[in-house]
Amino acid sequence: MTHWKRLLAVGLLVPGLAVAQQSTTPTATLEPAPTAGVSLSDAISSALANNPEYQQWLNNESPANMAVKSAYATFIPSASISGGFNYTGSGSSNFGGTNVVKTSSSVGSNYSIDLGWNLNGRVLYGPAQSRANLRATKEQIAAANIQLRAAVNTQYLNVLQTNARIDVVTQQVARNKVFLELAKARYQVGQATMLDVRQAEVTLGQSEVDQLVARQQNADARLQLYQLMGVTPPDGFETTVLTDSFPVVAPTYSLDSLLNTAALVNPNILAAEASAQVSKFNLSVVKSEYFPTLRASAGWNGYTQQYTGQDTLQTFPWDFTTQPFQVFAGLSLPIFDGLQRETRVSQAKATRDDATEQVRAQSLLVRSQVTSRYLAISAAYQAIAVAEANKIAAADQLRLAQDRYRLGQGTALELSDSEGAVQRADGTYVDAIYGYHKAVVALQEAVGQPFR
């Protein structure tokens, strides 16, 4: 089977373009991904469990949950208890213009139990405001989840793409070695010049450099994948096999359906809507400053006091003298505070209006992204066919150039150009296939959910 036919036979299964690799068992354990191979689901699971940036988003949910509980807890009276001991030395002190002389020092103790309760607009709107903030936090986490999945998916494809590019360059090196041997053989029988040999050597050297570059690009892509996974690359990560395959399937997506789905599930839109809801509650809270505040409190107090000069401290520190029970209830109504409330209301209104516009802006952005990436998928799919035809033509050109050179009718430069054209065409074909898969990932991210 010729070179281009072999590539064509496996072209629709992307991983088939990758260089065959021997699976090795690394000395360091990669968790949760297995050491023998990494699937896309392994990579995504590891990223969701270990990626540092995503973990920071997850950390935001606990405070938001606690804020909801705290908002409900404000309806419960606050309670505090305090106590202490005191000592006053002997001597004179001035009290109301009169010198008071204490011939003996004294000790004392006291306790206080207080209950307090406030009811105002901030308390009334607090639970709804906190729930809206929690919803916004969860949608932001969902958006980070989608973005991380897309990033891992894309980087997984980058590794496979650089694998395939290694295969393309490796085959080019093999062809150039044959070219060099042929040039040397023809030179020895007087059918070619030393210029042909040098041309073949230069061509081989360039392809070997391309091979080194391709391997380095593959190593970099693998390192970035493990970085997204949030784990240390295992020993031998350069040869870890990626086990998922990605067949090229003709796109059958409906733009209207994608747009409708995005409007309903895109977490960026949902987060913007939740933030707008928070800003509406904030405005209500600020407006509630015009309403009265109900305050109520109750308290129990006691004390002991005794001179230290007495033979026995009979009452200190637990035999308290109880103070009368105290209860207070009242209303307060703000009248004028230098237009500070009006300023806060104006600012809250502006924030609410900005948040409402942000929802509209996010919806327009998502709609634009979905439409653009939908069109990009169609273009990427068509590019595969064009690249495949170009690859076939380049392979045919190389065959003709090889035949001409063997017959002494072609030049070394002509053959070198044909081999370079094959390498470029094969590389373009690889890029077209992976470009299509990356376009699908980008569309999924724009919609806000996977659909394949």
Secondary structure, DSSP 8 states (H G I E B T S, - for coil): --HHHHHHHHTTBGGGGS--------SS--SSS-SSEE-HHHHHHHHHHH-HHHHHHHHTHHHHHHHHHHHHHTTS-EEEEEEEEEEE-SEEEEETTEEEEESS-EEEEEEEEEEEEEESHHHHHHHHHHHHHHHHHHHHHHHHHHHHHHHHHHHHHHHHHHHHHHHHHHHHHHHHHHHHHHHHHHHHTTSS-HHHHHHHHHHHHHHHHHHHHHHHHHHHHHHHHHHHHTS---TTGGG-EE----B-------HHHHHHHHHHH-HHHHHHHHHHHHHHHHHHHHHGGGS-EEEEEEEEEEEEEEETTSSS--STTT--EE---EEEEEEE----STTHHHHHHHHHHHHHHHHHHHHHHHHHHHHHHHHHHHHHHHHHHHHHHHHHHHHHHHHHHHHHHHHHHHTT-S-HHHHHHHHHHHHHHHHHHHHHHHHHHHHHHHHHHHHTS---
